[in-house]
Amino acid sequence: MIRPFITPPANHFVRLGTILSCAFAAALFTAPLPAQQPATTPAQPAQAPAVQQPQPAAQAPAAGQAPAAQPDTGAQAGGAGADVAVTTYKRSVNEVDLIFTVTDKKGHYIPNLKQSDFALLDDGKAPLRVNSFHQQINLPLRVGIVIDTSTSIHSRFKFEQQAAIDFLLQVVKARSDRAFVMGFDVTPTVTSNWTNDLDALETGVNKLVPGGGTALYDAVYSACRDKLLTARGQEPVRKAIILLSDGDDNQSRVHLDEAIKECQRAETIIFAISTNWTPSRGAGDKVMSDLAAETGGQVLFPPSVEEVSTSFKTIEEELRSQYALIYTPADFKTDGSFRTIYLYCTDRRYQVRAKKGYFAPRE
């Protein structure tokens, strides 16, 4: 039976009306397929069947990444520990790995949804096939802690350092996860490279010293280009930057859109924690919001420095409460182009947070 697609609110996607009405004439998620599919040549875009339910998330190599780069030393997932269940996925170059979060209007995470609860457009077309759908995934994490160390945050820096340390101690599982620590003022500085050593990560956070201007865009760009773009191995991982800053940039050489694009190339989600404690929202807060929204992450505005730890706990919960969808686009081309993604929950009580698109590899 064909499941009808519910058109999103008109004030968000009016321009998609014609595309949506055509693309979803066929059901997106109806007929089950095996959880793993071999790579196939895209054909017949109108066919978009779905799969059984077996649960970003970088991959080897993903459709949003450059092909065949050497993995970094922290990219091997390792075995599952007593408190971590690591799921193994095999992927092909013409598949797209999409990690997303579903919440209600109050921000509560919604578990146990089925594949049939979602509808998807890749570059304006329904996918050729959905190869796997997983709930509450627990993939290995590759996390960069990127902290603003400019002069403006000097008075609250100790609180931020301790909150970041507590987050790392709680989130990083030694047998599967890896993290690095970067501080930035005028230039970005890595104080702890990829590691699962919690003592080394704590030392890296404690090495950060405030002072200087703010080159936020440069730091995000550098973290994605130098650390996260190649942070993959034989298995998919979820890649994220935890960014602590007020969002005000006065020293960067790259622009905001360049930093966002580099995150999208690296298949990296940004979780931004604003350090603007005033009740008003300024230009820096919009920067933080844009970085999070364009990469499928979230921006948090704690009301005081003492509440930063609460924001870290919210991010921790989300990292362990996401869905994963692997699909084959209808007309995938290895031309290096940016392909847009629109993912909706057919139950309009719920909101989906996912990346806005990805860069196809270049042949």
C-alpha positions as CSV (number, residue, x, y, z in Angstrom):
1,M,0.0,0.0,0.0
2,I,1.4,3.4,-0.9
3,R,2.1,5.7,2.0
4,P,1.2,9.3,1.1
5,F,3.9,12.0,1.6
6,I,2.8,14.9,3.7
7,T,4.0,18.2,2.2
8,P,6.1,20.2,4.7
9,P,4.9,23.6,5.9
10,A,4.5,26.0,3.0
11,N,6.5,28.8,4.6
12,H,9.6,26.5,4.5
13,F,9.6,24.7,1.2
14,V,7.2,26.4,-1.2
15,R,9.6,26.1,-4.0
16,L,9.6,22.3,-3.7
17,G,5.9,21.9,-4.3
18,T,6.2,20.6,-7.8
19,I,9.1,18.4,-7.0
20,L,7.5,16.8,-4.0
21,S,4.3,16.1,-5.6
22,C,6.1,14.2,-8.4
23,A,8.8,12.5,-6.5
24,F,6.5,10.9,-4.0
25,A,4.0,9.6,-6.5
26,A,5.7,6.3,-5.6
27,A,6.2,5.2,-2.0
28,L,9.6,5.8,-0.5
29,F,9.5,3.3,2.3
30,T,7.2,0.4,1.6
31,A,8.8,-2.9,0.4
32,P,11.5,-4.6,2.6
33,L,15.0,-5.3,1.3
34,P,18.0,-7.0,3.0
35,A,19.8,-4.8,5.4
36,Q,22.9,-4.9,3.3
37,Q,22.9,-4.4,-0.5
38,P,25.8,-4.6,-2.9
39,A,26.6,-1.5,-4.9
40,T,24.4,-1.2,-8.0
41,T,24.2,1.2,-10.9
42,P,21.4,3.7,-10.3
43,A,18.5,3.1,-12.5
44,Q,14.7,3.8,-12.7
45,P,14.6,6.7,-10.3
46,A,10.8,6.2,-9.7
47,Q,11.5,3.0,-7.8
48,A,12.3,3.8,-4.2
49,P,11.6,0.7,-2.0
50,A,12.4,0.4,1.7
51,V,14.1,-2.0,3.9
52,Q,13.6,-4.0,7.0
53,Q,14.5,-2.3,10.3
54,P,17.7,-3.7,11.6
55,Q,20.5,1.7,13.5
56,P,26.9,9.3,11.0
57,A,28.9,9.0,10.8
58,A,31.6,8.9,8.4
59,Q,32.3,6.0,6.2
60,A,34.9,4.4,4.0
61,P,34.5,6.2,1.7
62,A,31.1,8.0,1.9
63,A,29.3,9.7,-0.8
64,G,29.9,13.0,0.9
65,Q,33.6,12.5,1.1
66,A,36.7,12.4,-1.1
67,P,37.5,8.8,-2.0
68,A,40.3,6.6,-0.7
69,A,42.1,8.7,1.8
70,Q,44.4,7.0,4.4
71,P,42.6,6.8,7.8
72,D,44.1,8.5,10.8
73,T,45.5,6.6,13.7
74,G,42.4,7.0,15.7
75,A,40.0,5.8,13.0
76,Q,40.1,2.1,13.7
77,A,37.0,1.4,15.7
78,G,38.2,-1.5,17.8
79,G,36.1,-4.1,19.5
80,A,33.0,-3.4,21.5
81,G,33.6,-3.0,25.2
82,A,31.3,-4.2,28.0
83,D,29.4,-1.0,27.9
84,V,29.5,-0.3,24.2
85,A,27.9,-2.3,21.4
86,V,29.5,-1.4,18.0
87,T,27.5,-2.3,14.9
88,T,29.5,-3.0,11.7
89,Y,28.3,-1.7,8.3
90,K,29.7,-2.2,4.9
91,R,29.2,0.6,2.4
92,S,29.8,1.3,-1.3
93,V,31.0,4.5,-2.9
94,N,27.6,5.2,-4.5
95,E,25.7,5.0,-1.1
96,V,24.9,7.9,1.2
97,D,25.1,7.6,5.0
98,L,22.6,9.9,6.7
99,I,22.5,10.3,10.5
100,F,19.6,12.3,12.0
101,T,17.8,13.1,15.2
102,V,14.0,13.2,15.8
103,T,12.5,15.4,18.5
104,D,9.1,16.6,19.5
105,K,8.4,20.3,19.7
106,K,9.7,20.4,23.3
107,G,13.1,18.9,22.2
108,H,12.5,15.5,23.6
109,Y,14.1,12.7,21.6
110,I,11.7,10.3,19.9
111,P,12.9,6.6,19.8
112,N,11.4,3.6,18.1
113,L,10.2,5.2,14.8
114,K,10.1,3.0,11.7
115,Q,11.5,3.5,8.3
116,S,8.0,4.1,7.0
117,D,7.7,7.1,9.2
118,F,10.1,9.1,7.0
119,A,10.2,10.5,3.5
120,L,13.4,11.6,1.7
121,L,14.6,13.6,-1.3
122,D,18.2,13.5,-2.5
123,D,18.9,16.3,-5.0
124,G,15.1,16.6,-5.5
125,K,14.5,12.9,-6.2
126,A,13.4,9.9,-4.2
127,P,16.3,7.5,-3.7
128,L,16.7,4.4,-5.9
129,R,16.7,2.2,-2.8
130,V,17.2,2.3,0.9
131,N,19.8,-0.2,1.9
132,S,19.6,0.0,5.7
133,F,17.7,1.8,8.5
134,H,18.8,1.6,12.1
135,Q,17.3,2.9,15.3
136,Q,19.3,4.3,18.2
137,I,22.7,3.6,16.6
138,N,25.8,3.2,18.6
139,L,28.6,3.7,16.1
140,P,32.1,4.6,17.2
141,L,32.5,8.3,17.8
142,R,35.2,10.7,16.4
143,V,34.8,13.9,18.3
144,G,36.7,17.2,18.2
145,I,36.4,19.5,21.2
146,V,37.0,23.0,19.7
147,I,37.2,25.7,22.4
148,D,37.4,29.5,22.0
149,T,40.4,30.7,23.9
150,S,40.2,34.3,22.9
151,T,40.6,37.1,25.4
152,S,36.8,37.7,25.6
153,I,36.1,34.4,27.4
154,H,38.9,34.7,30.1
155,S,36.6,35.2,33.1
156,R,34.6,32.0,32.5
157,F,37.3,29.8,31.0
158,K,37.8,27.5,34.0
159,F,34.2,26.6,34.0
160,E,34.3,25.7,30.3
161,Q,37.4,23.6,30.7
162,Q,35.9,21.6,33.5
163,A,32.7,21.0,31.6
164,A,34.6,19.8,28.5
165,I,36.7,17.4,30.6
166,D,33.6,16.0,32.3
167,F,32.0,15.5,28.8
168,L,35.1,13.6,27.5
169,L,35.3,11.4,30.6
170,Q,31.6,10.5,30.2
171,V,31.3,10.1,26.4
172,V,34.6,8.6,25.1
173,K,34.6,4.8,25.3
174,A,38.2,3.7,25.2
175,R,37.7,0.6,23.0
176,S,35.7,2.3,20.3
177,D,35.8,6.1,20.4
178,R,38.5,8.7,19.7
179,A,38.7,12.5,20.4
180,F,41.0,15.4,19.9
181,V,41.2,18.8,21.6
182,M,41.7,22.1,19.8
183,G,41.8,25.7,21.2
184,F,41.7,28.8,19.0
185,D,42.3,32.5,19.3
186,V,44.1,34.0,16.3
187,T,45.2,30.6,15.2
188,P,44.0,27.0,16.0
189,T,46.2,24.9,18.2
190,V,45.8,21.1,18.8
191,T,46.7,20.3,22.4
192,S,45.7,16.6,22.2
193,N,45.7,14.7,19.0
194,W,43.4,11.7,18.2
195,T,43.4,9.4,21.2
196,N,41.3,7.3,23.4
197,D,43.5,8.1,26.4
198,L,41.3,10.1,28.8
199,D,44.2,11.4,30.7
200,A,45.8,12.8,27.6
201,L,42.5,14.4,26.6
202,E,42.1,16.0,30.0
203,T,45.7,17.2,29.8
204,G,45.0,18.7,26.4
205,V,42.0,20.7,27.8
206,N,44.1,21.9,30.7
207,K,46.8,23.1,28.4
208,L,44.5,25.7,26.8
209,V,45.3,29.2,27.8
210,P,43.0,32.2,26.9
211,G,44.3,35.2,25.0
212,G,44.3,37.0,21.6
213,G,41.7,37.6,18.9
214,T,39.1,35.2,17.5
215,A,39.5,33.2,14.3
216,L,36.5,30.9,14.6
217,Y,35.9,30.1,10.9
218,D,39.6,29.2,10.5
219,A,39.4,26.8,13.5
220,V,36.3,25.0,12.2
221,Y,37.8,24.7,8.7
222,S,41.1,23.4,10.0
223,A,39.5,20.9,12.4
224,C,37.4,19.4,9.5
225,R,40.2,19.5,6.9
226,D,43.1,18.3,9.0
227,K,41.4,16.0,11.5
228,L,37.9,14.9,10.5
229,L,38.0,14.6,6.7
230,T,40.3,11.5,7.0
231,A,38.9,10.2,10.3
232,R,37.5,7.0,8.9
233,G,38.6,3.4,8.7
234,Q,37.0,0.1,7.4
235,E,33.8,0.8,9.4
236,P,31.6,3.9,9.5
237,V,31.9,6.3,12.5
238,R,30.0,9.3,13.7
239,K,32.0,12.5,13.5
240,A,31.2,15.6,15.4
241,I,32.7,18.9,16.6
242,I,31.7,20.3,20.0
243,L,32.2,24.0,19.5
244,L,32.4,26.3,22.5
245,S,32.4,30.0,21.5
246,D,30.4,33.2,21.5
247,G,30.5,33.1,17.7
248,D,32.1,36.4,17.1
249,D,34.9,36.2,14.5
250,N,37.4,39.0,13.9
251,Q,40.6,37.3,12.6
252,S,39.6,34.4,10.1
253,R,41.0,34.2,6.6
254,V,38.3,31.8,5.4
255,H,34.6,32.8,5.3
256,L,31.7,31.2,7.2
257,D,30.3,29.4,4.1
258,E,33.8,27.9,3.4
259,A,33.9,26.5,7.0
260,I,30.4,25.0,6.6
261,K,31.3,23.4,3.3
262,E,34.4,21.8,4.8
263,C,32.3,20.3,7.5
264,Q,29.9,18.9,4.9
265,R,32.9,17.4,3.0
266,A,34.1,15.8,6.2
267,E,30.6,14.5,7.0
268,T,30.9,16.2,10.4
269,I,28.0,17.4,12.6
270,I,28.6,20.6,14.7
271,F,27.1,20.9,18.2
272,A,27.6,24.5,19.2
273,I,27.4,25.8,22.8
274,S,27.1,29.6,22.9
275,T,29.1,31.4,25.6
276,N,27.0,34.6,25.2
277,W,25.3,34.8,28.6
278,T,23.3,37.9,27.8
279,P,19.5,37.6,27.1
280,S,19.8,39.2,23.7
281,R,21.0,37.2,20.6
282,G,23.7,38.9,18.5
283,A,25.5,38.2,15.2
284,G,27.7,35.6,16.9
285,D,24.8,33.6,18.0
286,K,23.5,33.5,14.4
287,V,26.9,32.2,13.3
288,M,26.7,29.4,15.8
289,S,23.1,28.6,14.7
290,D,24.1,28.5,11.0
291,L,27.1,26.1,11.7
292,A,24.8,23.7,13.6
293,A,21.8,23.9,11.2
294,E,23.8,23.3,8.0
295,T,25.5,20.3,9.4
296,G,22.6,18.6,11.1
297,G,23.7,19.5,14.6
298,Q,22.2,21.7,17.4
299,V,23.0,25.0,19.0
300,L,22.6,25.4,22.7
301,F,22.3,28.7,24.7
302,P,23.0,28.0,28.4
303,P,21.8,30.9,30.5
304,S,25.0,31.0,32.6
305,V,28.5,29.6,32.6
306,E,27.4,27.2,35.3
307,E,24.9,25.6,32.9
308,V,27.5,24.7,30.3
309,S,27.8,21.2,31.8
310,T,24.0,20.8,31.2
311,S,24.5,21.6,27.5
312,F,27.3,19.0,27.3
313,K,24.9,16.4,28.8
314,T,22.3,17.3,26.2
315,I,24.8,16.7,23.4
316,E,25.9,13.4,25.0
317,E,22.3,12.2,25.0
318,E,21.8,13.2,21.4
319,L,25.0,11.4,20.2
320,R,23.5,8.2,21.7
321,S,19.9,8.8,20.4
322,Q,20.2,9.1,16.7
323,Y,19.0,7.2,13.6
324,A,21.1,6.0,10.6
325,L,19.9,5.6,7.1
326,I,22.0,4.3,4.2
327,Y,20.6,4.7,0.7
328,T,21.5,4.8,-3.0
329,P,20.5,8.0,-4.8
330,A,18.5,7.7,-8.0
331,D,21.0,9.5,-10.2
332,F,24.2,9.5,-8.3
333,K,27.2,11.0,-10.1
334,T,30.8,11.1,-9.0
335,D,31.2,14.7,-10.2
336,G,32.1,16.4,-6.9
337,S,28.8,18.4,-6.8
338,F,26.9,19.4,-3.8
339,R,23.6,17.4,-3.4
340,T,20.8,18.6,-1.2
341,I,19.0,16.4,1.3
342,Y,15.4,16.9,2.5
343,L,14.3,14.4,5.2
344,Y,10.8,14.6,6.8
345,C,8.9,12.7,9.4
346,T,5.4,12.0,8.1
347,D,4.1,12.5,11.7
348,R,4.0,16.3,11.8
349,R,4.3,16.3,15.6
350,Y,7.9,15.4,15.2
351,Q,10.9,17.4,13.8
352,V,13.9,15.9,12.0
353,R,17.4,17.4,12.4
354,A,19.7,16.3,9.6
355,K,22.5,17.7,7.4
356,K,21.3,19.8,4.5
357,G,23.4,17.9,1.9
358,Y,26.7,16.4,1.0
359,F,29.5,16.6,-1.6
360,A,29.6,13.6,-4.0
361,P,33.1,12.2,-4.5
362,R,34.9,13.3,-7.7
363,E,35.8,10.5,-10.1
